[in-house]
């Protein structure tokens, strides 16, 4: 029997209905006269996120990179959590392309506060870089898929703007945050100047992300997208997948969250594994492996034939639920994890 793939929600593939929508999409040259389906998607995203404009890009990494490049100058500083995706998983692009340095905060699950931001700010002094931007991640990947409390986000945004700083939200899994909190995207995004969102994770699209913000910032981002080779031609085929997913896949995300909680409860009962189901807010499950069972990597290798997962540290393992899983898949994955612990 095929192993249950819990490595990430990026492993999802288009449904037959999504493929049909992709094949029927009107397309054009998005670099010359623009692609009509991409324009529809960008307008839809701008409206959903409460922003003036949006830009379709190949990946969430590029969306975040464009947000930093469009809102900073080389030598500036960005305040963010030390475990954030921009720092941890984006190949150092913040330094290589944007030329910025990062100033880290430390808070449980990466959800730092306005007070944390105040402590991170430097005085005006030629010795220090100039802080220009605050970056938050919602949901926070290495925080276990944690959702930002809206009141905390509001206070952080007010603090940032008081100090003339802009706020960028890495909302790769913003759709999961909205499903978990039971709110529309603008409940979160009104507290950020720019927002990136991903279509190829929980929404199940093959490719694509978007960056939304004010018109001037998005115009700058569009220029940098071209500079970095991120402009695509007849990409309405990809944009149509995102439009389909926005209409048909957002409402079902609570099922992924329910199954992640179910998986966490099963893992918590396995001797040698430590998992707190109460910390599972969305579709991510993190658990620790007792050293007597080997490292996290060694554990994932043993479980791989039945449940494919990723190690996230010496003793930590991550499992992610998505639209290709049903209850039977979660049951099979839990049994495979238990067998790996017994071995």
C-alpha distance (Angstrom), angle and dihedral (degrees) to the residues before:
residue distance angle dihedral
X1 . . .
X2 3.81 . .
X3 3.79 115.6 .
X4 3.80 117.1 -108.7
X5 3.80 105.8 -109.6
X6 3.80 108.2 -136.1
X7 3.80 97.1 153.9
X8 3.81 94.0 108.8
X9 3.78 144.3 -33.0
X10 3.82 85.8 -110.4
X11 3.82 89.6 79.8
X12 3.81 91.2 72.0
X13 3.79 118.6 119.0
X14 3.82 130.2 -150.6
X15 3.77 116.1 -85.2
X16 3.82 117.6 -125.3
X17 3.81 89.3 -103.4
X18 3.80 91.5 52.3
X19 3.80 91.0 49.1
X20 3.78 89.5 52.1
X21 3.81 90.6 52.5
X22 3.80 89.8 49.5
X23 3.80 92.7 52.4
X24 3.81 91.6 51.3
X25 3.81 97.0 47.5
X26 3.82 118.9 123.4
X27 3.80 108.0 -125.3
X28 3.80 139.8 -169.0
X29 3.78 139.3 163.9
X30 3.79 103.5 -67.0
X31 3.82 92.2 -164.2
X32 3.81 96.5 50.7
X33 3.80 114.7 30.8
X34 3.85 94.7 -5.8
X35 3.78 128.9 -108.3
X36 3.84 113.2 -91.4
X37 3.80 95.3 -142.6
X38 3.79 91.7 48.5
X39 3.80 89.3 50.6
X40 3.81 89.3 52.1
X41 3.81 90.6 50.9
X42 3.80 94.1 47.2
X43 3.81 91.0 50.2
X44 3.79 90.9 47.6
X45 3.81 92.9 50.2
X46 3.80 93.2 46.5
X47 3.80 89.5 52.7
X48 3.82 94.6 44.6
X49 3.80 92.1 50.1
X50 3.81 95.6 40.1
X51 3.81 95.0 -118.4
X52 3.80 135.0 131.3
X53 3.78 97.1 -118.8
X54 3.80 144.4 -5.5
X55 3.78 138.0 -152.4
X56 3.82 127.0 -145.7
X57 3.82 113.4 -137.1
X58 3.81 136.0 173.1
X59 3.81 97.9 -111.5
X60 3.78 146.7 10.4
X61 3.79 89.4 -116.1
X62 3.80 89.9 59.9
X63 3.81 91.8 45.3
X64 3.81 91.0 54.7
X65 3.80 92.2 43.6
X66 3.81 91.5 51.9
X67 3.80 90.6 48.4
X68 3.80 90.7 55.1
X69 3.81 94.8 42.2
X70 3.81 94.2 47.4
X71 3.82 94.5 49.7
X72 3.82 103.3 38.7
X73 3.78 142.2 47.1
X74 3.81 125.5 -133.8
X75 3.80 108.5 -81.1
X76 3.80 94.8 32.2
X77 3.79 123.4 121.2
X78 3.81 131.9 -124.9
X79 3.81 122.4 -155.9
X80 3.81 113.8 -142.0
X81 3.79 143.6 139.2
X82 3.80 116.0 -75.4
X83 3.82 90.8 -125.1
X84 3.82 96.8 47.9
X85 3.80 123.5 131.8
X86 3.84 92.8 -120.2
X87 3.78 89.7 62.4
X88 3.78 101.8 30.3
X89 3.81 106.5 40.0
X90 3.81 110.7 20.0
X91 3.78 102.6 82.8
X92 3.80 96.8 -110.9
X93 3.80 91.6 -67.9
X94 3.80 91.0 145.6
X95 3.83 87.5 67.1
X96 3.80 101.8 32.0
X97 3.80 98.5 45.9
X98 3.81 107.2 18.0
X99 3.80 95.6 33.0
X100 3.79 92.9 -141.0
X101 3.78 131.8 136.7
X102 3.78 125.0 -136.8
X103 3.81 127.7 -125.8
X104 3.79 110.2 -158.0
X105 3.77 130.5 -141.7
X106 3.77 122.5 -166.8
X107 3.80 121.5 -144.6
X108 3.80 135.7 144.8
X109 3.81 109.6 -76.4
X110 3.80 90.6 -5.2
X111 3.81 95.0 -75.6
X112 3.80 100.0 130.8
X113 3.80 124.7 -175.8
X114 3.78 138.6 -131.1
X115 3.80 87.9 -100.4
X116 3.81 89.4 54.3
X117 3.79 88.9 52.4
X118 3.80 92.4 49.4
X119 3.80 89.9 53.2
X120 3.81 91.6 49.3
X121 3.81 95.6 52.3
X122 3.79 116.4 101.6
X123 3.78 125.5 -140.6
X124 3.80 119.1 -107.5
X125 3.77 101.5 -87.5
X126 3.83 132.8 137.9
X127 3.81 88.6 -125.1
X128 3.80 92.8 65.7
X129 3.81 133.3 64.8
X130 3.80 116.6 -110.2
X131 3.80 112.5 -104.4
X132 3.81 110.6 -134.6
X133 3.78 108.8 156.6
X134 3.80 143.2 35.0
X135 3.82 117.5 -153.1
X136 3.81 123.9 -159.1
X137 3.81 128.7 -179.3
X138 3.81 120.1 -141.5
X139 2.97 114.3 -149.0
X140 3.79 94.8 20.1
X141 3.79 108.5 -134.3
X142 3.81 101.1 -158.7
X143 3.79 88.4 36.7
X144 3.80 87.0 69.3
X145 3.79 96.7 -96.9
X146 3.81 91.4 -54.3
X147 3.81 118.7 -178.9
X148 3.79 119.4 -135.3
X149 3.81 112.9 -117.5
X150 3.79 104.6 -120.2
X151 3.81 94.1 -134.6
X152 3.81 90.7 53.4
X153 3.79 90.9 48.1
X154 3.79 91.4 49.3
X155 3.81 92.6 51.2
X156 3.81 91.2 47.0
X157 3.80 91.7 50.6
X158 3.80 92.3 48.8
X159 3.80 90.0 50.6
X160 3.81 91.8 49.1
X161 3.79 93.5 49.2
X162 3.79 90.9 46.7
X163 3.81 86.6 61.4
X164 3.85 92.4 44.4
X165 3.81 91.9 -108.0
X166 3.77 124.7 141.2
X167 3.80 122.7 -133.6
X168 3.80 125.5 -136.0
X169 3.79 121.2 -168.0
X170 3.79 118.2 -153.8
X171 3.78 94.2 -150.6
X172 3.78 98.6 171.3
X173 3.81 86.4 139.8
X174 3.79 97.3 26.4
X175 3.80 88.3 125.7
X176 3.82 88.5 62.2
X177 3.80 91.0 48.4
X178 3.81 90.2 53.1
X179 3.80 92.7 47.6
X180 3.81 91.6 49.4
X181 3.81 94.7 46.2
X182 3.81 94.4 39.8
X183 3.80 93.1 -128.4
X184 3.78 139.2 118.6
X185 3.83 118.1 -101.7
X186 3.80 93.7 -105.1
X187 3.81 89.9 66.2
X188 3.81 85.1 71.9
X189 3.78 103.7 24.5
X190 3.81 96.8 54.8
X191 3.80 85.5 74.1
X192 3.83 94.8 57.1
X193 3.80 131.7 66.5
X194 3.80 93.6 -148.9
X195 3.80 130.5 20.0
X196 3.78 131.8 -168.3
X197 3.80 120.2 -157.1
X198 3.79 131.1 -175.0
X199 3.79 128.4 -140.4
X200 3.81 99.2 -174.8
X201 3.81 98.1 67.0
X202 3.80 122.4 56.1
X203 3.80 92.4 -4.6
X204 3.80 90.6 60.7
X205 3.82 100.9 -132.0
X206 3.81 120.8 149.3
X207 3.82 96.9 -128.3
X208 3.77 141.8 -2.2
X209 3.78 152.6 70.6
X210 3.79 135.5 -168.8
X211 3.79 138.4 -140.7
X212 3.80 118.6 -149.0
X213 3.80 131.4 -170.6
X214 3.77 144.3 108.0
X215 3.80 118.1 -25.6
X216 3.80 96.2 -107.4
X217 3.80 94.0 51.2
X218 3.80 93.1 46.6
X219 3.81 90.6 49.2
X220 3.81 89.0 54.8
X221 3.79 90.2 46.1
X222 3.81 90.5 51.5
X223 3.81 89.3 54.9
X224 3.80 92.0 49.7
X225 3.81 91.0 45.7
X226 3.80 88.3 59.8
X227 3.81 91.3 45.4
X228 3.81 91.0 53.6
X229 3.79 94.6 46.5
X230 3.78 95.2 -109.0
X231 3.81 97.5 125.3
X232 3.79 111.5 108.3
X233 3.78 131.0 -161.5
X234 3.83 120.3 -143.3
X235 3.79 92.5 8.7
X236 3.79 95.6 143.2
X237 3.81 85.0 102.4
X238 3.81 87.4 67.4
X239 3.79 95.4 38.9
X240 3.80 90.9 53.9
X241 3.81 89.3 58.6
X242 3.80 89.0 55.6
X243 3.81 92.2 48.1
X244 3.81 89.9 50.8
X245 3.80 91.7 48.6
X246 3.79 93.3 49.6
X247 3.80 88.9 55.8
X248 3.81 99.4 40.6
X249 3.80 112.8 20.0
X250 3.79 107.0 44.4
X251 3.78 96.5 72.9
X252 3.81 93.3 53.8
X253 3.83 95.7 56.7
X254 3.78 91.8 95.3
X255 3.81 86.0 69.2
X256 3.81 89.7 60.6
X257 3.80 89.0 50.4
X258 3.81 92.5 49.4
X259 3.78 91.4 50.5
X260 3.80 92.5 47.2
X261 3.81 89.3 54.4
X262 3.81 90.1 48.4
X263 3.80 90.9 51.0
X264 3.81 91.1 48.3
X265 3.80 90.9 52.7
X266 3.80 90.8 51.9
X267 3.81 92.5 47.7
X268 3.81 91.4 48.8
X269 3.82 88.6 62.5
X270 3.82 93.8 55.8
X271 3.83 114.5 100.1
X272 3.78 111.3 -120.6
X273 3.80 94.6 24.8
X274 3.81 124.0 94.9
X275 3.79 118.9 -156.7
X276 3.81 130.9 155.3
X277 3.83 110.0 -151.4
X278 3.81 89.7 -166.8
X279 3.81 88.9 68.8
X280 3.80 92.6 56.8
X281 3.79 103.3 99.1
X282 3.79 100.5 154.1
X283 3.81 136.2 3.6
X284 3.82 99.8 -46.5
X285 3.79 127.6 94.7
X286 3.80 120.6 -169.2
X287 3.80 121.6 -174.3
X288 3.80 137.1 171.3
X289 3.78 125.7 -126.2
X290 3.79 119.4 -141.9
X291 3.82 110.3 -119.8
X292 3.81 88.6 -121.1
X293 3.82 86.3 70.3
X294 3.80 93.0 50.0
X295 3.79 129.3 -110.2
X296 3.76 125.3 -37.1
X297 3.78 89.9 -102.8
X298 3.80 92.6 50.6
X299 3.79 89.9 49.6
X300 3.82 92.8 51.9
X301 3.81 89.1 49.9
X302 3.82 90.9 54.6
X303 3.80 92.8 46.4
X304 3.80 95.4 43.3
X305 3.80 97.5 97.5
X306 3.81 90.6 61.5
X307 3.81 106.6 18.7
X308 3.79 123.5 21.7
X309 3.83 113.3 -150.4
X310 3.81 140.2 155.1
X311 3.78 128.0 -116.2
X312 3.81 112.6 -129.5
X313 3.77 101.6 -171.4
X314 3.78 140.6 -17.7
X315 3.82 94.0 -54.7
X316 3.82 103.6 6.2
X317 3.81 128.6 101.8
X318 3.81 130.5 -171.9
X319 3.80 128.5 -152.3
X320 3.82 122.3 -176.3
X321 3.80 126.4 -161.8
X322 3.81 121.5 -148.1
X323 3.78 144.8 163.7
X324 3.82 95.3 -70.6
X325 3.81 91.8 64.4
X326 3.77 125.6 88.7
X327 3.80 127.8 -179.7
X328 3.80 91.5 -88.2
X329 3.82 90.5 55.8
X330 3.80 90.6 52.8
X331 3.79 90.3 49.8
X332 3.81 91.8 50.7
X333 3.80 91.5 46.6
X334 3.80 92.2 50.7
X335 3.79 91.0 50.8
X336 3.82 91.4 49.3
X337 3.81 90.8 50.6
X338 3.80 91.0 49.9
X339 3.82 91.1 49.4
X340 3.80 90.7 50.8
X341 3.82 89.5 52.8
X342 3.82 92.2 49.6
X343 3.82 90.9 51.2
